[in-house]
């Protein structure tokens, strides 16, 4: 997956869209801030989500954080492998560690999200 093609929420979720389906995860920056992820709670398949909805929980040795939906639509898949082995998220948050797939709602898009350069500027200001 080309990272330059991803879009990002200010809350550090990333999105990649193919054929109206958004794959969603959290960025390497977010994983590094959390340190070792130890537990994931993801939404149920079939759940309808809106932009900004809290859809899950990510626990690490350092803290517990909410996971928010950066897009609107219906959850059509979750990464059960990452739930069973949180090391996948620690190791590879963009490929093996994706969190959910959302069929975008009619008219929904990702134009409201940050591009790579905007996200890089945000994380530089937070570091």
DANOR-V299948 format. One record per pair of residues at least 24 apart in sequence whose ideal C-beta (glycine too) atoms are under 7 Angstrom apart, sorted by the first residue. I is the first residue (numbers start at 1). J is the second residue. If there is no record, write none. Layout:
I_J + I_J
This chain:
1_94 + 1_95 + 3_94 + 3_116 + 4_116 + 6_116 + 7_110 + 7_113 + 7_114 + 7_115 + 8_113 + 8_114 + 8_119 + 9_68 + 9_70 + 9_113 + 10_114 + 10_122 + 11_68 + 13_68 + 13_70 + 15_70 + 15_71 + 15_110 + 15_113 + 17_110 + 20_103 + 20_104 + 21_76 + 21_101 + 21_102 + 21_103 + 22_71 + 22_73 + 22_101 + 22_102 + 22_104 + 23_98 + 23_101 + 24_70 + 24_71 + 24_98 + 24_99 + 24_100 + 24_102 + 25_93 + 25_94 + 25_97 + 25_98 + 25_99 + 26_58 + 26_67 + 26_93 + 26_99 + 27_93 + 28_93 + 29_123 + 31_89 + 31_90 + 31_93 + 34_58 + 34_60 + 34_62 + 34_63 + 34_65 + 35_60 + 35_61 + 35_62 + 36_60 + 36_61 + 36_90 + 37_86 + 37_89 + 37_90 + 38_86 + 39_86 + 40_82 + 40_83 + 40_86 + 40_89 + 42_78 + 42_83 + 42_99 + 42_100 + 43_75 + 43_78 + 43_100 + 44_75 + 45_75 + 45_76 + 45_77 + 45_78 + 46_74 + 46_75 + 47_75 + 48_74 + 49_73 + 49_75 + 49_102 + 56_99 + 67_99 + 69_102 + 70_113 + 71_102 + 71_104 + 71_108 + 71_110 + 72_104 + 72_105 + 72_108 + 73_102 + 73_103 + 73_104 + 73_105 + 73_108 + 74_102 + 74_103 + 75_100 + 75_102 + 76_101 + 76_102 + 76_103 + 77_101
